[in-house]
Amino acid sequence: MYTMKLSNVETFTLDALQAVGVDKKEAEICAKNISFADKQGTDTHGIMRVPVYIERLQSGAFNAKPNTKWVKETDTMAVLDADDGMGHYPAQLAMEKAIEKAREKGIGFATLYNGNHIGAGACYAQMAAEQGMIGFLTTNAGSLMAPSGGKERVLGNNPLCFSIPRKGKDPITLDIANSVVAGGKLQLASSKGEEIPLGWALDAEGNPTTDPDKGLEGTLVPIGGHKGYGLTLIMDILAGVLSGANYSKNISLLDYDKPNKVGCTMIVIDIDKIMPLDRFYDRLDDFTAIIVNSEKIDKNGHIYLPGEIEAQTKQKRLEAGVDIADSLHEELVELCKELNLDKEKYGL
């Protein structure tokens, strides 16, 4: 295991993206948002993904010089063509647009197509919370799940995220995939040579497995059975069908040499257009106090609000850095050689 400072994660990612042709402005946003994932403990969406992003930029699967443009806009809605570029940059543009619309009209909606992997959804939803608004987003992905009763991968593990502001506190942020675990956790287990718990994935024949590689060849298990299946199906409609993006089996997985062409949809609500923001904060504090002070199974236990553990992880990692597997460390060192970057600059 190797420890990397978060500042080095961001600097390395910025330099690597620029080395393969991504413009500085876009690379800076992507690097910041990738570092955000590692900062809050979403390791499956952080620097672990960078070698894959670089490979796809080099192969042309990702467009290093996209012509990102708004193609439709009303007082409350907007549609963005991401032109197959890195996913983090257009996702941030879309959330910024939804916030702008909400500030003007009370609610804002932005969607994009021709996108790629956006990283951790909380990064974008929390942008709205920082403005005293409620943020929601969903995106779709390559097929890793089967419908209830099926064994063929026809649905992505399409995540959803809400972030709700609190006065003087970290926002309540629910950022979840619709399977028991995200596919990245199987990739992480595979890279470490570890088994996965039963109940995370099924093999290609629909049988439970503890082998992450067999799980990646098969399907992820949805949360709550048919409920998780229904949720991920609806997210694909919102992010894929509605946006004009690809959906279901039409989306390529990250290891393919062609664009993902995924979609992403953001919705923002300006609380102050409904009630005074301070009143909302007071009511939310009262509500959350009822939750966290409710009777516990273990009297010495703690009831966490969504996003609270990630906020605590952020504080720890800002000081301690992020642990990366030896295999990933080796990949990053090799990437430095390939891109003519000085590994010492990043503490590698």
C-alpha positions as CSV (number, residue, x, y, z in Angstrom):
1,M,0.0,0.0,0.0
2,Y,1.2,3.5,-0.9
3,T,0.0,6.9,0.4
4,M,-0.4,9.9,-1.9
5,K,-1.1,13.5,-0.8
6,L,-4.4,14.8,-2.2
7,S,-2.5,17.8,-3.7
8,N,-0.3,15.4,-5.6
9,V,-3.4,13.5,-6.8
10,E,-4.8,16.7,-8.3
11,T,-1.4,17.9,-9.7
12,F,-0.6,14.6,-11.3
13,T,-4.0,14.3,-12.9
14,L,-3.8,17.9,-14.2
15,D,-0.4,17.3,-15.7
16,A,-1.3,13.9,-17.2
17,L,-4.4,15.2,-18.9
18,Q,-2.6,18.2,-20.4
19,A,0.2,15.8,-21.6
20,V,-2.3,14.0,-23.8
21,G,-3.9,17.2,-25.2
22,V,-6.7,18.3,-22.8
23,D,-6.9,22.1,-22.5
24,K,-5.7,23.5,-19.2
25,K,-9.1,24.9,-18.2
26,E,-10.9,21.6,-18.7
27,A,-8.0,19.6,-17.2
28,E,-8.1,21.8,-14.1
29,I,-11.8,21.1,-13.5
30,C,-11.4,17.4,-14.2
31,A,-8.4,17.1,-11.9
32,K,-10.2,19.0,-9.1
33,N,-13.3,16.7,-9.4
34,I,-11.2,13.5,-9.6
35,S,-9.3,14.6,-6.5
36,F,-12.7,15.3,-4.8
37,A,-13.6,11.6,-5.1
38,D,-10.4,10.5,-3.3
39,K,-10.8,13.2,-0.8
40,Q,-14.2,11.9,0.4
41,G,-13.3,8.3,0.2
42,T,-15.0,7.4,-3.1
43,D,-11.7,5.7,-4.2
44,T,-13.4,3.9,-7.1
45,H,-13.9,7.3,-8.9
46,G,-10.6,9.0,-8.1
47,I,-7.0,8.5,-9.2
48,M,-7.7,4.8,-9.8
49,R,-9.5,5.9,-13.0
50,V,-6.8,8.2,-14.4
51,P,-4.8,5.5,-16.3
52,V,-8.0,4.4,-18.0
53,Y,-9.0,8.0,-18.8
54,I,-5.5,8.6,-20.3
55,E,-5.7,5.4,-22.4
56,R,-9.0,6.5,-23.8
57,L,-7.8,10.0,-24.6
58,Q,-4.8,8.5,-26.4
59,S,-7.0,6.0,-28.3
60,G,-9.5,8.7,-29.4
61,A,-12.3,7.2,-27.4
62,F,-12.4,10.4,-25.4
63,N,-12.1,13.7,-27.4
64,A,-9.2,15.7,-26.0
65,K,-10.4,18.9,-27.8
66,P,-14.2,18.7,-27.6
67,N,-16.5,21.4,-29.0
68,T,-18.8,21.5,-25.9
69,K,-21.8,23.6,-26.7
70,W,-25.3,24.4,-25.5
71,V,-27.8,23.3,-28.2
72,K,-31.1,24.2,-26.6
73,E,-32.1,26.6,-23.8
74,T,-35.3,28.0,-22.1
75,D,-35.8,30.1,-19.0
76,T,-35.6,26.9,-16.8
77,M,-34.0,24.2,-19.0
78,A,-30.9,23.7,-21.1
79,V,-29.3,20.9,-23.2
80,L,-25.5,20.5,-23.6
81,D,-23.6,18.5,-26.3
82,A,-20.5,17.3,-24.5
83,D,-18.9,16.1,-27.8
84,D,-17.3,13.0,-26.3
85,G,-14.8,14.9,-24.1
86,M,-13.8,14.1,-20.5
87,G,-17.0,13.8,-18.5
88,H,-16.2,15.9,-15.5
89,Y,-16.0,19.2,-17.4
90,P,-19.4,19.2,-19.1
91,A,-21.0,17.8,-15.9
92,Q,-19.8,20.9,-14.0
93,L,-21.0,23.2,-16.8
94,A,-24.5,21.5,-16.6
95,M,-24.7,21.9,-12.9
96,E,-23.6,25.5,-13.1
97,K,-26.3,26.2,-15.6
98,A,-29.0,24.4,-13.5
99,I,-28.0,26.6,-10.5
100,E,-28.2,29.7,-12.7
101,K,-31.7,28.8,-13.9
102,A,-32.8,28.0,-10.4
103,R,-31.6,31.3,-9.0
104,E,-33.6,33.1,-11.7
105,K,-36.8,31.0,-11.8
106,G,-36.8,28.8,-8.6
107,I,-36.0,25.6,-10.4
108,G,-33.3,24.7,-13.0
109,F,-32.9,21.7,-15.3
110,A,-29.9,20.8,-17.4
111,T,-29.1,17.7,-19.3
112,L,-26.2,16.6,-21.5
113,Y,-25.5,14.0,-24.1
114,N,-22.3,12.7,-25.8
115,G,-20.8,12.5,-22.3
116,N,-18.3,10.2,-20.6
117,H,-17.7,9.1,-17.0
118,I,-18.3,12.1,-14.6
119,G,-16.7,10.7,-11.4
120,A,-18.4,11.2,-8.0
121,G,-21.9,12.6,-8.3
122,A,-21.6,14.3,-4.9
123,C,-19.0,16.7,-6.5
124,Y,-21.8,18.3,-8.6
125,A,-24.8,18.0,-6.3
126,Q,-22.8,19.8,-3.6
127,M,-22.2,22.7,-5.9
128,A,-26.0,23.5,-5.5
129,A,-25.9,22.9,-1.7
130,E,-23.1,25.4,-1.4
131,Q,-25.4,28.0,-3.0
132,G,-28.2,27.2,-0.5
133,M,-30.1,25.1,-3.0
134,I,-31.1,21.4,-3.3
135,G,-29.1,19.6,-6.0
136,F,-30.0,16.4,-7.8
137,L,-28.2,14.5,-10.6
138,T,-28.2,11.2,-12.3
139,T,-26.1,9.7,-15.0
140,N,-26.2,6.5,-16.9
141,A,-23.4,4.0,-17.6
142,G,-22.4,0.8,-19.5
143,S,-24.5,-2.2,-18.8
144,L,-23.5,-4.2,-15.7
145,M,-26.9,-5.2,-14.3
146,A,-29.8,-7.5,-15.4
147,P,-33.5,-6.8,-14.9
148,S,-35.3,-8.8,-12.2
149,G,-35.6,-12.3,-13.5
150,G,-32.9,-11.9,-16.2
151,K,-29.2,-12.6,-16.5
152,E,-28.2,-10.4,-19.4
153,R,-26.5,-7.1,-18.8
154,V,-28.9,-4.6,-20.2
155,L,-28.8,-1.8,-17.6
156,G,-26.1,0.4,-16.2
157,N,-25.5,0.8,-12.5
158,N,-27.0,4.3,-13.0
159,P,-26.3,6.4,-9.8
160,L,-28.3,9.2,-8.3
161,C,-27.3,11.9,-5.9
162,F,-29.1,14.5,-3.8
163,S,-27.4,17.2,-1.8
164,I,-29.3,19.4,0.7
165,P,-27.7,22.4,2.4
166,R,-27.4,22.9,6.2
167,K,-26.4,26.1,7.9
168,G,-22.8,26.0,9.1
169,K,-22.6,22.2,8.6
170,D,-21.7,19.8,5.8
171,P,-24.7,19.2,3.5
172,I,-26.8,16.0,3.7
173,T,-25.6,14.2,0.6
174,L,-27.0,10.9,-0.7
175,D,-24.8,9.6,-3.5
176,I,-25.6,6.0,-4.4
177,A,-25.5,3.5,-7.2
178,N,-28.4,1.2,-7.6
179,S,-26.5,-2.0,-7.0
180,V,-25.4,-3.4,-3.6
181,V,-22.0,-1.9,-4.5
182,A,-20.6,0.0,-7.5
183,G,-18.7,-1.9,-10.2
184,G,-15.6,0.1,-9.3
185,K,-15.4,-1.8,-6.0
186,L,-15.1,-5.1,-7.9
187,Q,-12.4,-3.5,-10.0
188,L,-10.6,-2.3,-6.8
189,A,-10.9,-5.8,-5.3
190,S,-9.5,-7.4,-8.5
191,S,-6.5,-5.0,-8.5
192,K,-5.8,-5.9,-4.9
193,G,-6.2,-9.7,-5.5
194,E,-9.1,-9.8,-3.0
195,E,-12.3,-11.7,-2.9
196,I,-15.7,-9.9,-2.7
197,P,-18.5,-10.8,-0.3
198,L,-21.4,-13.0,-1.5
199,G,-24.3,-10.8,-2.5
200,W,-22.3,-8.2,-4.4
201,A,-22.4,-9.9,-7.9
202,L,-23.5,-12.9,-10.0
203,D,-21.3,-14.7,-12.5
204,A,-22.3,-15.0,-16.2
205,E,-24.7,-17.8,-15.4
206,G,-26.5,-15.9,-12.7
207,N,-24.8,-17.6,-9.8
208,P,-23.5,-15.8,-6.7
209,T,-19.7,-15.4,-6.7
210,T,-16.9,-14.1,-4.5
211,D,-14.5,-13.7,-7.5
212,P,-14.5,-10.0,-8.6
213,D,-13.4,-10.9,-12.1
214,K,-16.3,-13.4,-12.6
215,G,-18.6,-10.7,-11.1
216,L,-17.4,-8.2,-13.7
217,E,-18.1,-10.8,-16.4
218,G,-21.5,-11.3,-15.0
219,T,-23.9,-8.8,-13.3
220,L,-24.0,-6.6,-10.3
221,V,-26.8,-7.3,-7.8
222,P,-29.4,-4.5,-7.5
223,I,-30.3,-3.0,-4.1
224,G,-33.6,-4.3,-2.8
225,G,-34.1,-6.7,-5.8
226,H,-36.8,-5.3,-8.1
227,K,-36.7,-1.9,-6.4
228,G,-33.1,-1.4,-7.4
229,Y,-33.9,-2.6,-10.9
230,G,-36.7,-0.1,-11.1
231,L,-34.6,2.8,-9.9
232,T,-31.7,2.1,-12.3
233,L,-34.2,1.8,-15.2
234,I,-35.8,5.2,-14.3
235,M,-32.3,6.8,-14.0
236,D,-31.5,5.6,-17.5
237,I,-34.7,7.2,-18.8
238,L,-33.8,10.5,-17.2
239,A,-30.1,10.5,-18.1
240,G,-30.2,8.6,-21.4
241,V,-33.5,8.5,-23.1
242,L,-34.5,12.1,-22.2
243,S,-31.2,13.7,-22.8
244,G,-30.6,12.2,-26.3
245,A,-27.6,10.2,-25.1
246,N,-27.0,6.5,-25.5
247,Y,-28.7,4.1,-23.1
248,S,-28.8,0.4,-22.1
249,K,-26.5,-1.8,-24.2
250,N,-25.8,1.1,-26.6
251,I,-23.3,2.5,-24.0
252,S,-19.8,1.1,-24.2
253,L,-17.9,0.2,-21.1
254,L,-14.7,2.1,-20.0
255,D,-12.3,-0.5,-21.4
256,Y,-13.7,-0.2,-25.0
257,D,-12.0,1.9,-27.7
258,K,-15.1,4.0,-28.4
259,P,-16.9,6.9,-26.7
260,N,-19.4,6.1,-23.9
261,K,-21.8,8.7,-25.1
262,V,-23.6,8.7,-21.8
263,G,-26.1,11.3,-20.5
264,C,-26.4,13.2,-17.3
265,T,-29.3,15.2,-15.9
266,M,-29.3,17.8,-13.1
267,I,-32.2,19.4,-11.3
268,V,-31.7,22.3,-8.8
269,I,-34.3,23.8,-6.5
270,D,-33.8,27.3,-4.9
271,I,-35.2,26.8,-1.4
272,D,-35.5,30.6,-0.9
273,K,-38.1,30.8,-3.6
274,I,-40.3,28.4,-1.4
275,M,-39.6,29.6,2.1
276,P,-36.9,31.8,3.8
277,L,-33.7,29.9,3.8
278,D,-33.1,30.4,7.5
279,R,-36.6,28.9,8.2
280,F,-35.7,25.9,6.1
281,Y,-32.4,25.5,8.0
282,D,-34.2,25.6,11.4
283,R,-36.8,23.1,10.2
284,L,-34.1,20.8,8.8
285,D,-32.1,21.0,12.1
286,D,-35.1,20.0,14.0
287,F,-35.8,17.1,11.6
288,T,-32.2,15.8,11.7
289,A,-32.1,16.1,15.5
290,I,-35.1,13.7,15.7
291,I,-33.2,11.2,13.4
292,V,-29.8,11.2,15.0
293,N,-31.2,11.3,18.6
294,S,-33.6,8.4,18.0
295,E,-33.2,5.3,20.1
296,K,-30.2,3.2,19.0
297,I,-29.7,-0.5,18.9
298,D,-26.2,0.0,20.5
299,K,-26.4,2.7,23.2
300,N,-22.8,3.7,22.4
301,G,-23.5,3.7,18.7
302,H,-23.9,6.7,16.3
303,I,-26.6,7.4,13.7
304,Y,-25.0,9.0,10.7
305,L,-26.8,11.3,8.2
306,P,-26.1,10.6,4.5
307,G,-22.7,12.2,3.6
308,E,-21.5,12.5,7.2
309,I,-19.0,9.6,6.9
310,E,-17.6,11.1,3.7
311,A,-17.2,14.5,5.4
312,Q,-15.3,12.9,8.2
313,T,-13.1,11.0,5.7
314,K,-12.4,14.3,3.9
315,Q,-11.0,15.9,7.1
316,K,-8.8,12.9,7.7
317,R,-7.5,12.6,4.2
318,L,-6.7,16.3,3.8
319,E,-4.0,15.6,6.4
320,A,-3.1,12.0,5.9
321,G,-3.5,11.6,2.1
322,V,-5.1,8.7,0.3
323,D,-3.9,5.1,0.3
324,I,-3.4,3.5,-3.1
325,A,-2.7,-0.1,-4.0
326,D,0.8,-1.1,-5.0
327,S,-0.4,-2.1,-8.4
328,L,-1.9,1.3,-9.0
329,H,1.3,3.0,-7.8
330,E,3.2,1.0,-10.3
331,E,0.7,2.1,-13.0
332,L,1.1,5.7,-12.1
333,V,4.9,5.4,-12.2
334,E,4.8,3.8,-15.6
335,L,2.4,6.5,-16.8
336,C,4.9,9.2,-15.7
337,K,7.6,7.5,-17.8
338,E,5.2,7.3,-20.8
339,L,4.1,10.9,-20.6
340,N,7.6,12.2,-19.7
341,L,6.4,13.4,-16.3
342,D,8.7,13.6,-13.2
343,K,7.4,11.1,-10.7
344,E,9.2,12.9,-7.9
345,K,7.0,16.0,-8.4
346,Y,4.0,13.9,-7.3
347,G,5.8,12.0,-4.5
348,L,5.6,8.7,-6.5
